[in-house]
Amino acid sequence: MVAILLSLMSWSIPPKSPQEGVSLGQFPYEQFSGTLVGSETRDLLTVPSGQVFVITAGTMDNELVDLYADGTIKIHATAGVFYSRATALLHVPIYSGQTLRLHNTYTANSNFYLEGHYMEEANFPYRTYSGTISSGQSLTITTVPSSEEFVVSRLSTNGNDVSLYQDATLLVVGASRAFLEPESSFNKGTANVLFPAGSSLILTNTGGYTRTYFIEGYVR
């Protein structure tokens, strides 16, 4: 009976993503909250040498604020990550020497909350991709190196016309709203979509508008 129970448990427990080690300090956690006035840009921290600051959760009261590492957008405001979607289980890295920065893209005030922790930079397994995809465009986000596999755990967009492909194979059609619905695994960060070594992660936009996207996953 015990053997049967253990066997059933092994099939029912979903695979887990890698757990990065929280380290570097007796209390390595940081929280940031405040109000950005219209068009304000605010620097929140600069990451010390040899460390990475991992944004793990956040929320905002609108879709107006872009999140940057130095001059690179890490999360577009309109991708919905911090406003209309689940905001926990993030693993957004700000690397050694980079500055975590918020920019209010509109004239109205925006209220924000972010949290995260420091850890050692070496061997951090998570990767994030953020950007825009034009109407009718097919966009290769990344091609997995021959020595790795890549698992997509989160994908958010601001439209139901963006679909996910592995090379020429359709994996998730945008019209399913998998990347829009707050309770979907893709917006909770609990999806497990495997891209084998050498394969390409591709987004296509079949709609009439430019869309923003945010993708997170880990290598193994």
C-alpha positions in Angstrom: 0.0 0.0 0.0 2.8 2.4 0.9 4.5 1.7 -2.4 1.3 2.3 -4.4 0.8 5.6 -2.5 4.3 6.8 -3.2 3.9 5.9 -6.9 0.7 7.9 -7.1 2.3 10.9 -5.4 5.3 10.8 -7.9 2.8 11.2 -10.8 0.6 13.8 -9.2 3.3 16.3 -8.1 4.1 18.8 -10.9 7.7 19.5 -11.9 9.4 22.3 -10.0 11.4 25.2 -11.4 14.9 25.7 -10.0 15.0 27.4 -6.7 17.7 30.1 -6.6 19.5 30.6 -3.3 18.7 33.7 -1.4 22.0 35.0 0.0 24.4 37.9 0.6 23.4 39.4 3.8 21.6 38.6 7.0 18.4 40.0 5.5 18.8 40.2 1.7 15.2 41.4 0.9 14.2 44.8 -0.3 10.9 46.5 -0.9 10.1 49.7 -2.8 6.8 51.6 -2.9 5.8 55.1 -3.8 4.1 57.4 -6.3 5.5 58.5 -9.6 4.2 61.8 -10.9 3.5 62.2 -14.6 6.6 61.4 -16.8 8.8 60.9 -13.8 11.9 58.6 -14.0 13.1 57.2 -10.6 16.2 55.1 -9.8 15.5 52.6 -7.0 18.8 50.8 -6.6 22.2 50.0 -8.2 23.2 46.4 -7.7 26.6 45.8 -6.0 29.4 44.0 -7.7 29.1 40.2 -7.8 25.4 40.2 -7.0 22.1 40.1 -8.8 18.8 41.6 -7.5 15.9 39.4 -8.3 12.5 41.1 -8.6 10.0 38.5 -7.2 6.7 40.4 -7.0 5.1 43.7 -7.6 1.9 45.6 -8.3 0.8 49.0 -9.8 -2.5 50.8 -10.1 -2.3 51.3 -13.8 -0.5 50.2 -17.0 1.7 53.3 -17.3 5.1 52.4 -15.8 8.0 50.7 -17.6 10.6 48.9 -15.6 14.3 49.2 -16.7 17.7 47.9 -16.0 19.8 50.9 -16.9 18.5 51.9 -20.4 17.0 48.5 -21.2 13.3 47.8 -20.7 12.8 44.6 -18.6 9.0 44.8 -18.4 6.8 47.0 -20.6 3.9 48.8 -18.8 1.2 47.5 -21.1 2.3 43.8 -20.9 0.1 43.7 -17.8 2.5 42.0 -15.5 2.1 44.4 -12.6 -1.5 45.6 -13.2 -4.1 43.1 -14.3 -2.2 39.8 -13.8 -0.8 37.7 -11.0 2.4 39.4 -9.8 4.1 36.7 -7.6 6.7 34.1 -8.7 8.6 36.5 -10.8 12.4 36.1 -11.3 13.4 39.3 -13.1 17.2 39.8 -12.7 18.9 43.2 -12.3 22.6 42.3 -12.7 25.8 43.6 -11.0 26.3 47.3 -11.7 22.9 47.8 -13.3 20.4 50.4 -11.9 16.8 49.4 -11.3 14.7 52.2 -12.8 11.0 53.0 -13.2 9.6 55.4 -15.8 6.1 56.8 -15.8 5.0 56.9 -19.5 2.0 59.2 -19.0 1.0 62.5 -17.3 -1.1 60.9 -14.6 0.4 59.7 -11.3 1.2 56.0 -10.8 1.5 54.1 -7.5 3.8 51.1 -7.3 5.1 48.4 -5.0 8.1 46.1 -5.8 9.9 43.4 -3.8 12.9 41.2 -4.3 16.1 39.8 -2.9 19.9 39.7 -3.5 21.8 36.6 -4.5 25.1 35.6 -6.0 25.2 36.3 -9.7 26.9 33.1 -10.8 24.7 30.4 -12.2 21.4 32.3 -12.0 19.2 30.1 -14.2 16.4 32.5 -15.1 16.1 34.5 -18.4 13.6 37.2 -19.2 12.6 38.8 -22.6 10.5 41.9 -23.1 9.7 44.0 -26.2 7.1 44.8 -28.9 5.9 42.8 -31.9 4.4 44.6 -34.9 1.2 43.6 -36.7 1.9 40.7 -39.0 5.4 40.1 -37.6 7.0 36.8 -36.8 9.7 37.4 -34.2 12.4 35.0 -33.0 12.9 35.7 -29.3 15.8 33.3 -28.7 17.4 30.2 -30.0 18.4 27.7 -27.3 22.1 26.9 -27.1 23.1 23.3 -28.0 24.1 22.6 -24.4 20.9 23.8 -22.7 17.1 23.4 -22.6 14.8 26.4 -21.9 11.5 26.1 -20.0 9.0 29.0 -20.4 7.2 29.6 -17.1 5.5 32.9 -17.9 4.3 34.7 -21.0 2.1 37.9 -20.9 0.9 40.0 -23.7 -1.7 42.8 -24.2 -3.6 41.1 -27.0 -5.1 37.8 -28.0 -3.5 37.8 -31.4 0.0 36.8 -30.3 0.8 33.1 -30.6 3.8 31.0 -29.4 5.8 28.7 -31.7 8.7 26.3 -31.4 10.3 26.7 -34.8 7.4 26.1 -37.2 5.3 24.2 -34.7 2.4 26.1 -33.1 2.4 25.5 -29.3 -0.2 28.1 -28.0 -2.6 30.0 -30.2 -3.2 33.6 -29.0 -7.0 33.4 -29.5 -7.1 30.9 -26.6 -6.4 33.9 -24.3 -3.7 31.9 -22.5 -1.5 34.9 -22.3 -4.2 37.3 -21.2 -6.3 35.6 -18.6 -5.0 36.4 -15.0 -5.6 32.8 -13.8 -3.8 31.1 -16.6 -0.6 29.3 -15.8 1.3 31.6 -18.2 0.3 34.7 -16.1 0.8 32.9 -12.8 4.3 31.9 -13.7 3.6 28.2 -13.4 3.7 27.1 -17.0 6.2 24.5 -18.1 6.8 24.7 -21.9 10.0 23.0 -22.9 12.2 24.3 -25.7 14.9 21.7 -26.5 18.5 22.5 -27.4 18.8 24.2 -30.8 15.1 25.1 -31.0 13.8 28.7 -31.5 11.2 30.4 -29.4 9.0 32.5 -31.9 6.1 34.8 -31.4 3.7 35.8 -34.2 1.3 38.7 -34.2 -1.7 38.1 -36.5 -3.6 41.1 -35.4 -3.8 44.7 -36.6 -1.9 46.3 -33.7 1.6 46.4 -32.2 1.7 44.3 -29.0 4.0 44.2 -26.0 5.1 40.9 -24.4 7.0 39.6 -21.4 8.5 36.2 -21.2 10.3 34.5 -18.3 11.8 31.0 -18.1 14.8 29.1 -16.9 17.6 27.1 -18.5 18.4 23.5 -17.5 
